Amino acid sequence: MAPNIATNQAVSLDELLDFVRPRHRAVLLTRRGDGSPQASPLTCGVDDSGRIVVSTYPERAKTRNAKRDERVSLLVLSDDWNGPWVQVDGTAEVLDSPESVEPLVEYYRNIAGEHPDWDEYREAMVKQGKSIIRVTPERWGPVATGGFPARLASPDA
């Protein structure tokens, strides 16, 4: 049986966003006050302006950290653990309620489609005090898969 060989594919911004859109599992890396990393597993989407977006609460560490230091990274994963993934570095913007409500509607639409009752959804977002983090990609990739180094693909390896 041939070994599974790791891959790395450089992609443009448009290709990156096309890769991220159907993938909603990610790990957001922010910086704590002392500069050490803080990781948060989460659900993400892509908004109509090409930012990677995350629904959250103002009390969460990721939210506080992104407000203090806008430099963040996302590791976007495939649903299949062995599927492709990509790291995206960018600048975060945090919107709190009520400014977050319409961006949260866009977030929901882009991930799950139409809600059965948008008025109810908006009311819930305000009641819960939801925030949204929007990450503008600045550096990324390559889109990668795990596996053995290419040198092991040779029959002599």
N, C-alpha and C positions, 0 to 999 in steps of 0.2 A: 504494500500500500504506500502510495506516494505521500510524503509529509505535506502538511498544510503550510504553505509559505506565506510569511508576513508580507503585507503590502503597504505602501505609502503613496497616496495620490495627491499632488498639489491641485488645488481648486481655486477658481475665481470667487469673488464675493457672491455672485448670482448662484454659482454651483454650490457654495457653502450653504446658502439659505435654502436651496432646493433639497439639500441633504438633511438639514435640520427640521424643515417643516413637518415631515411625517414622524419624526422622532421626538418624543415628549419626556423622556427620562434623561435627567442630567444631574450633575453635581456642580453646585456653585461654590467657588472658592473666593472668600473675602479675606480681609486682613483685620485681625483683632487690634486693639489699641496698642499692644506691644509689638505689632508687626508680624506676629506668628499667623499661620494660615488657619482659617476656620472653614470647614466643609459642610455643605447642606445638600442632601439628596432632595430632589424636587421635580415637579412637572414644569415644562417650559413650552413655549410656542414662539412663533415669529409674527410680529405685527405687520401692518400694511406698509410701514416705513422701513422694513428690513432690520428691525431690532429684535433681539431675543428677549422675550418677556416672561416674567415670573410673578405669579400671584402670591402674596404673603401678608403678614401682619406687621404693624409698626414695632411690636415688642420683640420680634425675632432678632437673633444675633446677626443674621445675614443682612437684615434691613438696617439695623443700627450701624453695622460695619460699612455697608455701601454708602450710607449717608456721610460717614466720616472720611472714607477713602474710596473714591469712585473707581479705582483700578480693581477689576475683578477678572476672574477666569471661569469658564464653564467647560465641563467635560460632558459632551453630548453623546449618549450611548444608544445603541440599537436595542430593541426589545429582546433580541436574541443575544445572550451574553457573549457569544463568539462573533457577533456581527461587527460591522465597522463602527468607528467612533471618531470624534474630532475634538480637539481643544480649541476654544475660542477665547481670546483675550480682548477685553474692551473696557469701555467707560460706562459706568452705571448711573442711572438717574432714578431716584425714588419719588413716586407720587403717592401721597396719603389721601384718604377720603376727605372731602368729596371729589377732589380733582381726579382721583383714580377710577371713578365709576365708569366713565365712558371707555377709557383704555381697557378696563376689565371686561366690558362687553365685547370689545374687539378681540381680546385674548380668548374669551370663551368661544366666540364665533369661529376663530381661526383654528381652534383645537377640536371643538365638539360640534360645530354647526349652530343651528338655530335653537334657542331656548324656547320652551313652550309658553313662558310668560316673562317678557323682558322687564315689565314693571316690577314684578315680584323679585326678579334677579337683582335689579338695581337697588331695591329697598333692602334686600339681604346684604348687599355689599356695603351699604351705608351703615346698617345696623351692626354688622360685624367689624366695621372700621377697617376694611381691607385696604392694603397698599399694593402697588405694583412696582416691580423693578424692571426697567428697560435697559438692556445692554446693547450699546452700539459696537459692533465688531470692528476691531482695529487690526488684529493679527490673528491668524488661524492656521490650522492644518499642520500637516497634511491629513486627509481622511485616511485612517489607518485600519488595518486588521492585524490581529495577533497571529502568531505562528512561528515556524522555524525561520532562521536566516536563509536567504536565497542560496547561499553557498551549499546548503544541505539538499537542494533540489537535484543536484548532479547524481547520477547513478553510482559514481565513484565515492561519494561522501559517506 
